[in-house]
Amino acid sequence: MGSGPLKEFINKSLNKFIYDEKAVDRVVVIALTMMCIGLLALMGGGVLLGGSTERALKSGTFTQLDVEILDSKSLKIEHMGGDPIKLGENANVYLQHDGIEYEITPEPPVTLEVANNMKLSLPEGVELKDGDSAIITIKNDRRNKIIYRKELLEDS
């Protein structure tokens, strides 16, 4: 006899909880579900395409460099963070000026560590004058990846 009112109370409470407008809005539930599905899709896509954090670090993706013009005949490359970079072995330096691309990789190869910098001379006959622009690119040619790219402007 006592189970009738208890059963009725539970059903009313359950129905009130499920259909109560003060509960979590359906839009919020749908948005959270879509976010979870999106994150899972991104992670799955990364795995399927062979991406991993370890590979990204080894490829030089997170290496921070800066290049400045010292004078009309030389540049300075500064390593500001990340793994050491081996210029001349794993990476080559290119300068694009007046529509021509020059390789200006140091000979012999140099390992550039964090907080170090080096001076690179421009090729014979190439000079950056006031108003000139050039593009410096550091590439990992084996993996065909650009590690660094910057447009340089000469303004003395």
N, CA and C atoms as a LAMMPS dump frame, in Angstrom:
ITEM: TIMESTEP
0
ITEM: NUMBER OF ATOMS
468
ITEM: BOX BOUNDS ff ff ff
-5.0000000000000000e+02 5.0000000000000000e+02
-5.0000000000000000e+02 5.0000000000000000e+02
-5.0000000000000000e+02 5.0000000000000000e+02
ITEM: ATOMS id mol type element x y z
1 1 1 N 0.803 -1.189 0
2 1 2 C 0 0 0
3 1 3 C 0.856 1.266 0
4 2 1 N 1.969 1.245 0.723
5 2 2 C 2.806 2.416 0.832
6 2 3 C 3.627 2.672 -0.421
7 3 1 N 3.742 1.719 -1.331
8 3 2 C 4.56 1.892 -2.522
9 3 3 C 3.885 2.766 -3.563
10 4 1 N 2.601 2.912 -3.503
11 4 2 C 1.875 3.721 -4.474
12 4 3 C 2.239 5.188 -4.401
13 5 1 N 2.148 5.837 -3.217
14 5 2 C 2.481 7.246 -3.12
15 5 3 C 3.972 7.505 -3.359
16 6 1 N 4.862 6.574 -2.917
17 6 2 C 6.287 6.732 -3.128
18 6 3 C 6.625 6.661 -4.625
19 7 1 N 6.008 5.704 -5.3
20 7 2 C 6.219 5.549 -6.743
21 7 3 C 5.746 6.789 -7.487
22 8 1 N 4.596 7.318 -7.054
23 8 2 C 4.049 8.506 -7.689
24 8 3 C 4.969 9.718 -7.456
25 9 1 N 5.524 9.834 -6.23
26 9 2 C 6.43 10.93 -5.901
27 9 3 C 7.705 10.85 -6.741
28 10 1 N 8.275 9.646 -6.878
29 10 2 C 9.489 9.458 -7.673
30 10 3 C 9.231 9.813 -9.126
31 11 1 N 8.11 9.349 -9.674
32 11 2 C 7.786 9.665 -11.073
33 11 3 C 7.638 11.166 -11.289
34 12 1 N 6.955 11.849 -10.344
35 12 2 C 6.78 13.295 -10.473
36 12 3 C 8.139 14.012 -10.4
37 13 1 N 8.986 13.581 -9.446
38 13 2 C 10.3 14.213 -9.289
39 13 3 C 11.165 13.982 -10.517
40 14 1 N 11.132 12.755 -11.034
41 14 2 C 11.927 12.427 -12.216
42 14 3 C 11.449 13.222 -13.419
43 15 1 N 10.149 13.297 -13.621
44 15 2 C 9.603 14.068 -14.743
45 15 3 C 9.923 15.556 -14.592
46 16 1 N 9.857 16.062 -13.36
47 16 2 C 10.176 17.465 -13.122
48 16 3 C 11.649 17.736 -13.439
49 17 1 N 12.537 16.811 -13.045
50 17 2 C 13.969 16.976 -13.315
51 17 3 C 14.256 16.955 -14.81
52 18 1 N 13.648 16.024 -15.52
53 18 2 C 13.908 15.885 -16.958
54 18 3 C 13.353 17.066 -17.743
55 19 1 N 12.187 17.537 -17.366
56 19 2 C 11.539 18.582 -18.154
57 19 3 C 11.615 19.977 -17.529
58 20 1 N 12.351 20.139 -16.447
59 20 2 C 12.452 21.42 -15.779
60 20 3 C 13.242 22.398 -16.646
61 21 1 N 12.703 23.571 -16.881
62 21 2 C 13.355 24.568 -17.711
63 21 3 C 14.551 25.222 -17.017
64 22 1 N 14.664 25.04 -15.706
65 22 2 C 15.786 25.604 -14.973
66 22 3 C 17.011 24.694 -15.032
67 23 1 N 16.865 23.509 -15.566
68 23 2 C 17.995 22.585 -15.709
69 23 3 C 18.906 23.079 -16.836
70 24 1 N 19.928 22.31 -17.17
71 24 2 C 20.882 22.693 -18.214
72 24 3 C 20.163 22.821 -19.553
73 25 1 N 20.402 23.916 -20.229
74 25 2 C 19.755 24.202 -21.504
75 25 3 C 20.248 23.225 -22.583
76 26 1 N 19.37 22.856 -23.478
77 26 2 C 19.733 21.94 -24.566
78 26 3 C 20.841 22.516 -25.441
79 27 1 N 20.845 23.822 -25.648
80 27 2 C 21.857 24.466 -26.483
81 27 3 C 23.25 24.253 -25.883
82 28 1 N 23.35 24.342 -24.557
83 28 2 C 24.628 24.135 -23.886
84 28 3 C 25.081 22.692 -24.065
85 29 1 N 24.167 21.758 -23.913
86 29 2 C 24.498 20.336 -24.077
87 29 3 C 24.957 20.063 -25.509
88 30 1 N 24.28 20.621 -26.476
89 30 2 C 24.645 20.423 -27.88
90 30 3 C 26.006 21.048 -28.163
91 31 1 N 26.261 22.245 -27.634
92 31 2 C 27.546 22.91 -27.857
93 31 3 C 28.694 22.097 -27.258
94 32 1 N 28.507 21.592 -26.043
95 32 2 C 29.546 20.766 -25.411
96 32 3 C 29.782 19.478 -26.196
97 33 1 N 28.722 18.883 -26.681
98 33 2 C 28.855 17.664 -27.479
99 33 3 C 29.626 17.94 -28.767
100 34 1 N 29.314 19.034 -29.429
101 34 2 C 30.012 19.392 -30.668
102 34 3 C 31.493 19.673 -30.409
103 35 1 N 31.789 20.335 -29.273
104 35 2 C 33.178 20.607 -28.929
105 35 3 C 33.945 19.305 -28.708
106 36 1 N 33.342 18.375 -28.002
107 36 2 C 33.997 17.081 -27.749
108 36 3 C 34.233 16.333 -29.059
109 37 1 N 33.252 16.341 -29.933
110 37 2 C 33.392 15.659 -31.224
111 37 3 C 34.492 16.332 -32.046
112 38 1 N 34.551 17.665 -32.025
113 38 2 C 35.59 18.387 -32.752
114 38 3 C 36.979 18.06 -32.237
115 39 1 N 37.153 18.034 -30.917
116 39 2 C 38.454 17.682 -30.344
117 39 3 C 38.867 16.262 -30.713
118 40 1 N 37.925 15.345 -30.64
119 40 2 C 38.231 13.956 -31.02
120 40 3 C 38.61 13.864 -32.496
121 41 1 N 37.928 14.628 -33.339
122 41 2 C 38.246 14.62 -34.767
123 41 3 C 39.646 15.186 -35.022
124 42 1 N 40.006 16.263 -34.326
125 42 2 C 41.344 16.84 -34.483
126 42 3 C 42.419 15.86 -34.044
127 43 1 N 42.211 15.218 -32.9
128 43 2 C 43.201 14.26 -32.407
129 43 3 C 43.298 13.055 -33.338
130 44 1 N 42.169 12.575 -33.792
131 44 2 C 42.178 11.445 -34.724
132 44 3 C 42.834 11.801 -36.043
133 45 1 N 42.566 12.991 -36.55
134 45 2 C 43.187 13.438 -37.794
135 45 3 C 44.687 13.565 -37.659
136 46 1 N 45.136 14.073 -36.521
137 46 2 C 46.57 14.186 -36.282
138 46 3 C 47.258 12.836 -36.276
139 47 1 N 46.63 11.868 -35.646
140 47 2 C 47.204 10.518 -35.595
141 47 3 C 47.195 9.892 -36.987
142 48 1 N 46.093 10.054 -37.717
143 48 2 C 45.998 9.462 -39.053
144 48 3 C 46.996 10.072 -40.028
145 49 1 N 47.26 11.367 -39.881
146 49 2 C 48.188 12.032 -40.786
147 49 3 C 49.64 11.893 -40.333
148 50 1 N 49.859 11.181 -39.248
149 50 2 C 51.223 10.896 -38.807
150 50 3 C 51.854 12.008 -38.006
151 51 1 N 51.088 12.94 -37.492
152 51 2 C 51.646 14.031 -36.717
153 51 3 C 51.862 13.645 -35.273
154 52 1 N 52.92 14.15 -34.687
155 52 2 C 53.143 13.965 -33.259
156 52 3 C 53.966 15.13 -32.746
157 53 1 N 53.845 15.401 -31.471
158 53 2 C 54.588 16.511 -30.878
159 53 3 C 56.084 16.272 -30.979
160 54 1 N 56.504 15.031 -30.77
161 54 2 C 57.934 14.714 -30.835
162 54 3 C 58.492 15.019 -32.22
163 55 1 N 57.761 14.641 -33.268
164 55 2 C 58.231 14.922 -34.634
165 55 3 C 58.291 16.412 -34.901
166 56 1 N 57.297 17.147 -34.408
167 56 2 C 57.277 18.597 -34.619
168 56 3 C 58.484 19.249 -33.969
169 57 1 N 58.838 18.8 -32.769
170 57 2 C 60.006 19.36 -32.092
171 57 3 C 61.287 19.025 -32.844
172 58 1 N 61.414 17.788 -33.317
173 58 2 C 62.633 17.389 -34.013
174 58 3 C 62.768 18.052 -35.381
175 59 1 N 61.65 18.446 -35.985
176 59 2 C 61.712 19.056 -37.312
177 59 3 C 62.098 20.531 -37.248
178 60 1 N 62.161 21.103 -36.056
179 60 2 C 62.532 22.507 -35.929
180 60 3 C 61.345 23.434 -35.964
181 61 1 N 60.143 22.881 -35.88
182 61 2 C 58.951 23.708 -35.94
183 61 3 C 58.918 24.728 -34.81
184 62 1 N 59.444 24.357 -33.645
185 62 2 C 59.38 25.242 -32.492
186 62 3 C 60.684 25.995 -32.245
187 63 1 N 61.595 25.995 -33.198
188 63 2 C 62.84 26.727 -33.062
189 63 3 C 62.557 28.208 -33.304
190 64 1 N 63.029 29.06 -32.403
191 64 2 C 62.811 30.499 -32.536
192 64 3 C 64.117 31.169 -32.959
193 65 1 N 64.078 31.789 -34.114
194 65 2 C 65.246 32.478 -34.654
195 65 3 C 64.875 33.919 -34.963
196 66 1 N 65.901 34.754 -35.106
197 66 2 C 65.686 36.112 -35.576
198 66 3 C 66.863 36.488 -36.471
199 67 1 N 66.583 37.162 -37.557
200 67 2 C 67.623 37.6 -38.495
201 67 3 C 67.533 39.115 -38.632
202 68 1 N 68.688 39.774 -38.553
203 68 2 C 68.758 41.223 -38.704
204 68 3 C 69.844 41.581 -39.719
205 69 1 N 69.682 42.731 -40.349
206 69 2 C 70.707 43.243 -41.254
207 69 3 C 71.722 44.01 -40.404
208 70 1 N 72.98 43.587 -40.465
209 70 2 C 74.049 44.298 -39.74
210 70 3 C 74.539 45.495 -40.554
211 71 1 N 74.875 45.234 -41.802
212 71 2 C 75.282 46.285 -42.734
213 71 3 C 74.9 45.805 -44.132
214 72 1 N 75.272 46.529 -45.16
215 72 2 C 74.843 46.194 -46.525
216 72 3 C 75.407 44.87 -47.031
217 73 1 N 76.382 44.308 -46.321
218 73 2 C 77.038 43.076 -46.783
219 73 3 C 76.894 41.894 -45.825
220 74 1 N 76.197 42.074 -44.689
221 74 2 C 76.12 40.963 -43.735
222 74 3 C 74.822 40.951 -42.931
223 75 1 N 74.486 39.751 -42.457
224 75 2 C 73.296 39.511 -41.65
225 75 3 C 73.71 38.862 -40.337
226 76 1 N 72.863 39.003 -39.328
227 76 2 C 73.08 38.334 -38.05
228 76 3 C 71.908 37.401 -37.794
229 77 1 N 72.208 36.115 -37.494
230 77 2 C 71.185 35.138 -37.131
231 77 3 C 71.326 34.881 -35.639
232 78 1 N 70.225 35.03 -34.906
233 78 2 C 70.23 34.803 -33.463
234 78 3 C 69.254 33.685 -33.12
235 79 1 N 69.705 32.733 -32.3
236 79 2 C 68.883 31.608 -31.844
237 79 3 C 68.256 32.011 -30.52
238 80 1 N 66.914 32.093 -30.484
239 80 2 C 66.224 32.611 -29.311
240 80 3 C 65.493 31.546 -28.5
241 81 1 N 65.468 30.303 -28.987
242 81 2 C 64.797 29.257 -28.224
243 81 3 C 64.562 28.011 -29.04
244 82 1 N 64.457 26.874 -28.351
245 82 2 C 64.212 25.599 -29.02
246 82 3 C 65.488 24.785 -29.138
247 83 1 N 65.431 23.751 -29.942
248 83 2 C 66.58 22.87 -30.135
249 83 3 C 67.675 23.555 -30.932
250 84 1 N 68.917 23.098 -30.763
251 84 2 C 70.007 23.625 -31.591
252 84 3 C 69.71 23.368 -33.07
253 85 1 N 70.194 24.247 -33.917
254 85 2 C 69.98 24.088 -35.356
255 85 3 C 71.347 23.965 -36.026
256 86 1 N 71.471 22.989 -36.903
257 86 2 C 72.741 22.719 -37.579
258 86 3 C 72.699 23.306 -38.985
259 87 1 N 73.194 24.548 -39.111
260 87 2 C 73.214 25.221 -40.406
261 87 3 C 74.302 24.598 -41.268
262 88 1 N 73.909 24.114 -42.428
263 88 2 C 74.848 23.455 -43.326
264 88 3 C 74.703 21.943 -43.299
265 89 1 N 74.06 21.412 -42.271
266 89 2 C 73.784 19.971 -42.204
267 89 3 C 72.289 19.728 -42.363
268 90 1 N 71.532 20.068 -41.31
269 90 2 C 70.079 19.861 -41.346
270 90 3 C 69.331 21.031 -41.978
271 91 1 N 69.947 22.185 -41.994
272 91 2 C 69.254 23.381 -42.471
273 91 3 C 70.173 24.227 -43.352
274 92 1 N 69.579 24.844 -44.355
275 92 2 C 70.309 25.733 -45.253
276 92 3 C 69.66 27.113 -45.219
277 93 1 N 70.468 28.138 -45.442
278 93 2 C 70.003 29.517 -45.392
279 93 3 C 69.956 30.067 -46.822
280 94 1 N 68.816 30.701 -47.158
281 94 2 C 68.642 31.264 -48.501
282 94 3 C 68.256 32.736 -48.386
283 95 1 N 68.767 33.532 -49.312
284 95 2 C 68.443 34.947 -49.402
285 95 3 C 67.845 35.189 -50.778
286 96 1 N 66.656 35.783 -50.803
287 96 2 C 66.028 36.146 -52.073
288 96 3 C 66.097 37.661 -52.194
289 97 1 N 66.8 38.124 -53.252
290 97 2 C 67.011 39.563 -53.442
291 97 3 C 66.951 39.86 -54.938
292 98 1 N 66.181 40.842 -55.324
293 98 2 C 66.001 41.222 -56.732
294 98 3 C 65.592 40.033 -57.603
295 99 1 N 64.723 39.183 -57.074
296 99 2 C 64.204 38.047 -57.837
297 99 3 C 65.151 36.869 -57.972
298 100 1 N 66.296 36.915 -57.342
299 100 2 C 67.271 35.82 -57.412
300 100 3 C 67.438 35.23 -56.014
301 101 1 N 67.481 33.898 -55.961
302 101 2 C 67.679 33.229 -54.67
303 101 3 C 69.126 32.767 -54.547
304 102 1 N 69.763 33.155 -53.456
305 102 2 C 71.153 32.781 -53.182
306 102 3 C 71.182 31.879 -51.952
307 103 1 N 72.014 30.85 -51.989
308 103 2 C 72.228 30.052 -50.784
309 103 3 C 73.397 30.678 -50.041
310 104 1 N 73.176 31.033 -48.788
311 104 2 C 74.235 31.672 -47.998
312 104 3 C 74.543 30.843 -46.734
313 105 1 N 74.379 29.54 -46.852
314 105 2 C 74.657 28.629 -45.748
315 105 3 C 76.141 28.688 -45.397
316 106 1 N 76.473 28.73 -44.102
317 106 2 C 77.883 28.817 -43.717
318 106 3 C 78.68 27.563 -44.097
319 107 1 N 79.917 27.777 -44.476
320 107 2 C 80.867 26.687 -44.756
321 107 3 C 82.05 26.87 -43.836
322 108 1 N 82.46 25.935 -43.072
323 108 2 C 81.871 24.629 -42.78
324 108 3 C 80.576 24.783 -41.976
325 109 1 N 79.807 23.672 -41.828
326 109 2 C 78.554 23.72 -41.074
327 109 3 C 78.759 24.229 -39.641
328 110 1 N 77.734 24.915 -39.139
329 110 2 C 77.777 25.51 -37.804
330 110 3 C 76.532 25.08 -37.031
331 111 1 N 76.726 24.701 -35.759
332 111 2 C 75.584 24.41 -34.895
333 111 3 C 75.296 25.657 -34.075
334 112 1 N 74.086 26.166 -34.229
335 112 2 C 73.674 27.375 -33.522
336 112 3 C 72.818 26.966 -32.328
337 113 1 N 73.287 27.292 -31.129
338 113 2 C 72.597 26.942 -29.883
339 113 3 C 71.777 28.133 -29.384
340 114 1 N 70.902 27.878 -28.423
341 114 2 C 70.079 28.927 -27.826
342 114 3 C 70.967 30.017 -27.232
343 115 1 N 70.582 31.254 -27.425
344 115 2 C 71.259 32.451 -26.925
345 115 3 C 72.564 32.751 -27.66
346 116 1 N 72.857 32.045 -28.735
347 116 2 C 74.039 32.336 -29.558
348 116 3 C 73.595 33.027 -30.84
349 117 1 N 74.544 33.707 -31.477
350 117 2 C 74.258 34.313 -32.772
351 117 3 C 75.477 34.155 -33.661
352 118 1 N 75.278 34.378 -34.931
353 118 2 C 76.379 34.289 -35.893
354 118 3 C 76.185 35.318 -36.992
355 119 1 N 77.277 35.688 -37.62
356 119 2 C 77.262 36.645 -38.716
357 119 3 C 77.394 35.874 -40.029
358 120 1 N 76.558 36.225 -40.998
359 120 2 C 76.613 35.629 -42.334
360 120 3 C 76.904 36.721 -43.351
361 121 1 N 77.875 36.488 -44.195
362 121 2 C 78.19 37.444 -45.257
363 121 3 C 77.316 37.159 -46.469
364 122 1 N 76.922 38.22 -47.151
365 122 2 C 76.141 38.073 -48.378
366 122 3 C 77.068 37.634 -49.508
367 123 1 N 76.516 37 -50.553
368 123 2 C 77.347 36.565 -51.688
369 123 3 C 78.038 37.74 -52.378
370 124 1 N 79.109 37.431 -53.071
371 124 2 C 79.863 38.429 -53.831
372 124 3 C 78.928 39.153 -54.797
373 125 1 N 78.958 40.473 -54.791
374 125 2 C 78.15 41.267 -55.713
375 125 3 C 76.756 41.59 -55.197
376 126 1 N 76.355 41.008 -54.079
377 126 2 C 75.029 41.293 -53.509
378 126 3 C 75.206 42.285 -52.371
379 127 1 N 74.443 43.375 -52.465
380 127 2 C 74.522 44.401 -51.437
381 127 3 C 73.123 44.934 -51.17
382 128 1 N 72.772 45.049 -49.902
383 128 2 C 71.477 45.612 -49.529
384 128 3 C 71.634 47.114 -49.333
385 129 1 N 70.918 47.891 -50.16
386 129 2 C 71 49.347 -50.099
387 129 3 C 69.729 49.894 -49.468
388 130 1 N 69.737 51.192 -49.144
389 130 2 C 68.557 51.836 -48.56
390 130 3 C 67.322 51.565 -49.414
391 131 1 N 66.253 51.135 -48.755
392 131 2 C 65.001 50.872 -49.445
393 131 3 C 64.888 49.48 -50.036
394 132 1 N 65.991 48.724 -50.083
395 132 2 C 65.951 47.357 -50.616
396 132 3 C 65.191 46.44 -49.663
397 133 1 N 64.581 45.439 -50.229
398 133 2 C 63.979 44.398 -49.4
399 133 3 C 64.515 43.054 -49.877
400 134 1 N 64.554 42.141 -48.946
401 134 2 C 65.032 40.795 -49.241
402 134 3 C 64.265 39.833 -48.34
403 135 1 N 64.233 38.58 -48.732
404 135 2 C 63.569 37.556 -47.92
405 135 3 C 64.614 36.539 -47.515
406 136 1 N 64.695 36.297 -46.222
407 136 2 C 65.613 35.283 -45.696
408 136 3 C 64.773 34.063 -45.329
409 137 1 N 65.229 32.894 -45.758
410 137 2 C 64.522 31.65 -45.47
411 137 3 C 65.529 30.625 -44.978
412 138 1 N 65.187 29.936 -43.909
413 138 2 C 65.991 28.82 -43.421
414 138 3 C 65.136 27.58 -43.585
415 139 1 N 65.644 26.626 -44.377
416 139 2 C 64.865 25.437 -44.73
417 139 3 C 65.568 24.165 -44.299
418 140 1 N 64.769 23.181 -43.946
419 140 2 C 65.252 21.819 -43.782
420 140 3 C 64.988 21.172 -45.134
421 141 1 N 66.02 21.11 -45.982
422 141 2 C 65.835 20.629 -47.351
423 141 3 C 65.484 19.152 -47.411
424 142 1 N 65.984 18.357 -46.473
425 142 2 C 65.667 16.915 -46.476
426 142 3 C 64.184 16.675 -46.29
427 143 1 N 63.572 17.464 -45.435
428 143 2 C 62.139 17.298 -45.163
429 143 3 C 61.29 18.303 -45.929
430 144 1 N 61.95 19.16 -46.699
431 144 2 C 61.264 20.197 -47.468
432 144 3 C 60.359 21.046 -46.564
433 145 1 N 60.916 21.488 -45.43
434 145 2 C 60.182 22.288 -44.461
435 145 3 C 60.88 23.616 -44.243
436 146 1 N 60.09 24.678 -44.157
437 146 2 C 60.628 25.996 -43.838
438 146 3 C 60.658 26.126 -42.313
439 147 1 N 61.843 26.398 -41.774
440 147 2 C 62.014 26.567 -40.336
441 147 3 C 61.802 28.028 -39.958
442 148 1 N 62.233 28.928 -40.836
443 148 2 C 62.16 30.357 -40.539
444 148 3 C 62.045 31.127 -41.849
445 149 1 N 61.25 32.203 -41.842
446 149 2 C 61.119 33.054 -43.023
447 149 3 C 60.82 34.466 -42.557
448 150 1 N 61.529 35.44 -43.117
449 150 2 C 61.319 36.832 -42.727
450 150 3 C 61.667 37.748 -43.888
451 151 1 N 60.873 38.79 -44.055
452 151 2 C 61.191 39.815 -45.047
453 151 3 C 62.037 40.88 -44.361
454 152 1 N 63.195 41.135 -44.941
455 152 2 C 64.125 42.115 -44.384
456 152 3 C 64.047 43.404 -45.187
457 153 1 N 64.061 44.533 -44.51
458 153 2 C 64.061 45.841 -45.168
459 153 3 C 65.291 46.607 -44.73
460 154 1 N 66.055 47.116 -45.68
461 154 2 C 67.245 47.902 -45.377
462 154 3 C 66.821 49.361 -45.243
463 155 1 N 67.007 49.919 -44.061
464 155 2 C 66.703 51.34 -43.843
465 155 3 C 67.719 51.924 -42.874
466 156 1 N 68.757 52.466 -43.414
467 156 2 C 69.85 52.999 -42.568
468 156 3 C 69.471 54.302 -41.942
